[in-house]
Amino acid sequence: MKERDFSGLKRDINPMPDDVKRRLEESGLNDAYSARPPYQRNDYLGWITRAKQAGTREKRIMQMLDELRDGGLYMKMKYNQGIKK
């Protein structure tokens, strides 16, 4: 997995949990994750780790993996990867 560059972020940096790292590796989505901007990667991790129940955490991990796999979405919002405006 590519080293994360969070130097431009002004919010707290969320560490990569071992289970999320494992799931990215198992699903073959490391490259898709690394291709996202640092703020998106950080937001995904914070959102996942703030889940209070295991079921909620699992649902959030699955949403992230689905969005990475399918492209075009970030937190259920349209995301035009590679298109700069």
Residue frames as a rotation matrix with the C-alpha (Angstrom) as fourth column:
MET 1
0.588 0.809 0.000 0.00
0.809 -0.588 0.000 0.00
0.000 0.000 -1.000 0.00
LYS 2
-0.024 -0.572 0.820 1.28
0.501 -0.717 -0.485 3.47
0.865 0.399 0.304 -0.91
GLU 3
-0.641 -0.297 -0.708 2.47
0.766 -0.303 -0.567 5.65
-0.046 -0.906 0.422 1.98
ARG 4
0.437 0.893 0.110 -0.21
0.884 -0.449 0.130 8.13
0.166 0.040 -0.985 3.02
ASP 5
-0.746 -0.609 0.269 0.55
0.565 -0.793 -0.228 11.85
0.352 -0.018 0.936 2.70
PHE 6
0.317 0.890 -0.328 -1.54
0.927 -0.219 0.304 13.80
0.199 -0.400 -0.895 5.16
SER 7
-0.615 -0.710 -0.344 0.63
0.774 -0.627 -0.089 16.91
-0.152 -0.321 0.935 5.20
GLY 8
-0.835 0.301 0.460 -2.16
0.006 -0.831 0.556 19.07
0.550 0.467 0.692 3.76
LEU 9
0.057 0.926 -0.373 -4.87
0.567 0.278 0.775 17.98
0.822 -0.256 -0.510 6.19
LYS 10
-0.518 -0.168 0.839 -5.94
-0.444 -0.786 -0.431 20.30
0.732 -0.595 0.332 8.96
ARG 11
0.561 0.758 0.331 -8.06
-0.728 0.262 0.634 17.75
0.394 -0.597 0.699 10.82
ASP 12
0.142 -0.480 0.866 -6.96
-0.747 0.522 0.412 14.95
-0.650 -0.705 -0.284 13.11
ILE 13
-0.295 -0.348 -0.890 -5.24
-0.847 0.527 0.074 12.07
0.443 0.775 -0.450 11.35
ASN 14
0.617 0.574 0.538 -6.94
-0.737 0.662 0.138 8.70
-0.276 -0.481 0.832 11.83
PRO 15
-0.506 -0.841 0.193 -4.61
-0.731 0.536 0.422 5.68
-0.458 0.072 -0.886 12.03
MET 16
-0.110 0.385 -0.916 -5.25
-0.772 0.548 0.323 2.67
0.626 0.743 0.237 9.81
PRO 17
0.288 0.258 0.922 -6.86
-0.834 0.541 0.109 -0.07
-0.471 -0.800 0.371 11.93
ASP 18
-0.713 -0.649 0.266 -5.43
-0.479 0.727 0.492 -3.55
-0.513 0.223 -0.829 11.38
ASP 19
-0.246 0.678 0.693 -8.80
0.428 0.717 -0.550 -5.03
-0.869 0.162 -0.467 10.42
VAL 20
0.733 0.485 -0.478 -9.44
-0.161 -0.558 -0.814 -2.36
-0.661 0.673 -0.331 7.78
LYS 21
-0.077 -0.858 -0.508 -5.94
-0.922 -0.132 0.363 -2.84
-0.379 0.497 -0.781 6.35
ARG 22
-0.726 -0.170 0.666 -6.55
-0.080 0.983 0.164 -6.59
-0.683 0.066 -0.728 6.19
ARG 23
0.222 0.918 0.330 -9.91
0.411 0.219 -0.885 -6.12
-0.884 0.332 -0.328 4.46
LEU 24
0.599 -0.095 -0.795 -8.39
-0.623 -0.678 -0.389 -3.78
-0.503 0.728 -0.465 1.85
GLU 25
-0.498 -0.860 -0.114 -5.65
-0.789 0.394 0.472 -6.34
-0.361 0.325 -0.874 1.17
GLU 26
-0.589 0.316 0.744 -8.05
0.180 0.949 -0.261 -9.29
-0.788 -0.020 -0.616 1.01
SER 27
0.481 0.874 0.066 -10.39
0.332 -0.112 -0.937 -7.47
-0.811 0.473 -0.344 -1.36
GLY 28
-0.174 -0.654 0.736 -7.57
0.963 0.044 0.267 -6.29
-0.207 0.755 0.622 -3.63
LEU 29
0.662 0.571 0.486 -8.59
0.658 -0.752 -0.013 -2.66
0.358 0.328 -0.874 -3.15
ASN 30
0.171 -0.688 -0.705 -5.33
0.749 -0.374 0.547 -1.19
-0.640 -0.622 0.451 -1.81
ASP 31
-0.752 -0.507 0.422 -4.66
0.655 -0.501 0.565 0.65
-0.075 0.701 0.709 -5.08
ALA 32
-0.030 0.829 0.558 -8.19
0.598 -0.432 0.675 2.05
0.801 0.354 -0.483 -5.24
TYR 33
0.724 0.234 -0.648 -7.87
0.687 -0.328 0.649 3.22
-0.061 -0.915 -0.398 -1.63
SER 34
-0.140 -0.902 -0.409 -4.44
0.720 -0.376 0.584 4.76
-0.680 -0.213 0.702 -2.23
ALA 35
-0.601 -0.056 0.797 -5.74
0.737 -0.425 0.526 6.57
0.309 0.904 0.297 -5.33
ARG 36
0.534 0.844 0.051 -8.26
0.725 -0.488 0.486 8.51
0.435 -0.222 -0.873 -3.25
PRO 37
0.101 -0.478 0.873 -7.28
-0.184 -0.871 -0.455 11.94
0.978 -0.114 -0.175 -1.91
PRO 38
-0.791 -0.526 -0.312 -5.85
0.194 0.269 -0.944 11.98
0.580 -0.807 -0.111 1.63
TYR 39
-0.693 0.566 0.446 -8.95
-0.720 -0.515 -0.465 13.66
-0.033 -0.644 0.765 3.08
GLN 40
0.305 0.833 -0.462 -11.17
-0.804 0.485 0.345 10.86
0.511 0.266 0.817 1.77
ARG 41
-0.089 -0.410 -0.908 -8.94
0.157 0.894 -0.420 8.11
0.984 -0.179 -0.015 3.14
ASN 42
-0.948 -0.307 0.080 -8.79
-0.001 -0.251 -0.968 9.88
0.318 -0.918 0.237 6.49
ASP 43
-0.374 0.892 0.255 -12.57
-0.923 -0.384 -0.014 10.46
0.085 -0.241 0.967 6.55
TYR 44
0.293 0.454 -0.841 -13.29
-0.419 0.852 0.314 6.81
0.859 0.261 0.440 5.82
LEU 45
-0.425 -0.558 -0.713 -11.03
0.363 0.617 -0.698 5.69
0.829 -0.556 -0.059 8.68
GLY 46
-0.950 0.097 0.297 -12.49
-0.299 -0.558 -0.774 8.15
0.091 -0.824 0.559 11.17
TRP 47
-0.087 0.990 -0.107 -16.05
-0.949 -0.050 0.312 7.24
0.304 0.129 0.944 10.19
ILE 48
0.216 0.106 -0.971 -15.33
-0.107 0.991 0.085 3.52
0.971 0.086 0.225 10.56
THR 49
-0.616 -0.583 -0.531 -13.54
0.419 0.328 -0.847 3.82
0.667 -0.743 0.042 13.90
ARG 50
-0.814 0.363 0.453 -16.26
-0.562 -0.689 -0.458 6.00
0.146 -0.627 0.765 15.43
ALA 51
0.032 0.847 -0.530 -18.82
-0.397 0.498 0.771 3.19
0.917 0.185 0.352 15.08
LYS 52
-0.227 -0.053 0.973 -19.95
-0.973 -0.023 -0.228 2.10
0.035 -0.998 -0.046 18.53
GLN 53
0.470 0.456 0.756 -21.32
-0.472 0.853 -0.222 -1.30
-0.746 -0.253 0.616 17.52
ALA 54
-0.503 -0.720 0.478 -19.60
-0.038 0.571 0.820 -4.09
-0.863 0.395 -0.314 15.61
GLY 55
0.054 0.621 0.782 -22.48
0.841 0.395 -0.371 -4.31
-0.539 0.678 -0.501 13.15
THR 56
0.903 0.244 -0.354 -22.25
0.084 -0.908 -0.410 -0.62
-0.422 0.341 -0.840 12.34
ARG 57
0.067 -0.968 -0.244 -18.50
-0.556 -0.239 0.796 -0.87
-0.828 0.082 -0.554 11.89
GLU 58
-0.483 -0.209 0.850 -18.92
0.406 0.807 0.429 -3.81
-0.776 0.552 -0.305 9.51
LYS 59
0.527 0.762 0.376 -21.58
0.740 -0.194 -0.644 -1.95
-0.417 0.618 -0.667 7.52
ARG 60
0.788 -0.278 -0.550 -19.28
-0.326 -0.945 0.011 1.07
-0.523 0.171 -0.835 7.17
ILE 61
-0.327 -0.925 0.196 -16.32
-0.320 0.303 0.898 -1.07
-0.889 0.231 -0.395 6.09
MET 62
-0.237 0.312 0.920 -18.50
0.747 0.664 -0.032 -2.75
-0.621 0.679 -0.390 3.47
GLN 63
0.832 0.544 -0.111 -19.73
0.373 -0.695 -0.614 0.62
-0.411 0.470 -0.781 2.20
MET 64
0.348 -0.790 -0.504 -16.15
-0.603 -0.601 0.525 1.85
-0.717 0.122 -0.686 1.84
LEU 65
-0.544 -0.583 0.604 -15.10
0.026 0.707 0.706 -1.32
-0.839 0.400 -0.369 0.02
ASP 66
0.176 0.707 0.685 -18.12
0.832 0.264 -0.488 -1.14
-0.526 0.656 -0.542 -2.30
GLU 67
0.891 0.161 -0.424 -17.44
-0.008 -0.929 -0.370 2.51
-0.454 0.333 -0.827 -3.11
LEU 68
-0.032 -0.976 -0.216 -13.78
-0.609 -0.152 0.779 1.79
-0.793 0.157 -0.589 -3.79
ARG 69
-0.476 -0.108 0.873 -14.65
0.379 0.871 0.314 -1.22
-0.794 0.480 -0.374 -5.95
ASP 70
0.301 0.755 0.583 -17.31
0.886 0.004 -0.464 0.55
-0.352 0.656 -0.668 -7.99
GLY 71
-0.800 -0.593 0.089 -15.75
0.594 -0.762 0.257 4.04
-0.084 0.259 0.962 -8.08
GLY 72
-0.505 0.586 0.634 -17.81
0.305 -0.566 0.766 7.15
0.808 0.580 0.107 -8.58
LEU 73
0.672 0.729 0.130 -18.96
0.112 -0.274 0.955 7.45
0.732 -0.627 -0.265 -4.95
TYR 74
-0.673 -0.733 -0.096 -17.48
0.235 -0.090 -0.968 8.80
0.701 -0.674 0.233 -1.75
MET 75
-0.913 0.362 -0.185 -19.62
0.165 -0.084 -0.983 8.49
-0.372 -0.928 0.017 1.39
LYS 76
-0.136 0.902 0.409 -22.67
0.837 0.326 -0.440 8.00
-0.530 0.283 -0.799 -0.87
MET 77
0.496 0.222 -0.840 -21.90
-0.171 -0.923 -0.345 11.24
-0.852 0.314 -0.420 -2.73
LYS 78
0.948 -0.146 0.284 -20.94
0.311 0.225 -0.923 11.44
0.071 0.963 0.259 -6.39
TYR 79
0.382 -0.902 -0.202 -17.17
-0.173 -0.284 0.943 11.42
-0.908 -0.325 -0.264 -6.82
ASN 80
0.992 -0.091 -0.084 -15.49
-0.079 0.053 -0.995 12.10
0.095 0.994 0.046 -10.17
GLN 81
0.514 -0.851 0.108 -12.12
0.284 0.288 0.915 10.50
-0.809 -0.439 0.390 -9.66
GLY 82
-0.308 -0.806 0.506 -9.42
0.808 0.059 0.586 12.12
-0.502 0.589 0.633 -11.74
ILE 83
0.111 0.402 0.909 -11.59
0.783 -0.599 0.169 15.01
0.613 0.692 -0.381 -12.90
LYS 84
-0.555 -0.373 -0.744 -10.34
0.759 -0.593 -0.270 18.32
-0.340 -0.714 0.612 -11.57
LYS 85
0.327 0.727 0.604 -12.65
0.828 -0.529 0.187 21.30
0.455 0.438 -0.775 -11.54
